[in-house]
């Protein structure tokens, strides 16, 4: 198949990692993969494996960028693209218009977030062939605009490595040595873009309470700050300073290889107010780590019961702290949760499983079924 993946994202995050993995996986399966990114994107080098002739750049200024739609339609016709797959909300109408000018190309969208789409999309996107929801919660939102038969739920997938305890232990030692974290102290982390809806403030408030009961615990905040001039990270660090937690906090920006991070932590906390899927949660589960997550839509689909994680109320630092302390004081249960979580993740979120499902969806779309 000749497939073009479209994204106007400026910065690299979980959705863009999915985009790169999808391009790489489909290419390795023998498909002809093309990509269109926004001019100036800071992550286009991650797609170097596609080659200069298959990686295009367009302005993609907004959802009504007609000029970009016209230029995109020309690419579709020149490259004889069979499937155009758009991943960012502001690209949907541009992609729809381009396909209207390119007979023979089918249009597929992936919805990575839970934010409601505008009613105007119902008319503008009538020519969409299929829509991929990354979770059941996302599907519910999409049903307001698209017929249910057009929607397919395909969770994000990623490569899950089989690593020995010895290898994981070495990763743990190296990471902790590099960041001056004693090997035997508990480490609790939050991972994700620094944003108010991701709940880093609630995590910090919970950290203060955890520290009062378990003074030896250290905390890790890992994520990129995409706010203007990095102001949100400074705000979070001020809160940590006010609470007297500076000596216990480690701050990391975007980390390319998360394996050492997950090998080093004992518990992952997800304090999000809303979550369409929960990539950090699923990655931590795949690494065999216990997870404490707020009861967001995506987290509730990943943590199916108390056997593979713990769910707490949203915006509840006290409940987060109590649950984390409970697990840290019960290493046996914490390890059991991690083992069960890994089994669940291996069954549900393997990269090959996701590629199989998306490849099958493409085939069905082209055959008209």
Buried (B, 14 or more C-beta within 10 A) or exposed (E): BBBBBBBBBBEBBBBBBBBBBBBBBBBEEEBBBBBBBBBEBEBBEBBEEBEEEBBBEBEBBEBEBEEBBBBBBEBBBEBEBBBBBBBBBBBBBBBBBBBBBBEEBBBBBBBBBBEEBEEEBEEBBEEBBBBBBBBEBBBEBBBEBBEEEBBBBBBBBBEBEEBEEEEBEBBBBEBBEEBEBEEEBBBBBBBBBBBEEBBBBBBBBBBBBBBEEBEEBBBBBBBBBBBEEEEBBEBBBEBBEEBEBEEBBBBBEBEEEBBBBBBBBBBBBBBBBBBBBBBBBBBBBBBBBBBBBBBBBBBBBBBEEEEBBBBBEBBBBEBBBBBBBEBBEEEEBBBBBBBBBBBBBBEBBBBEBBBBBBBEBBEEBEEEE
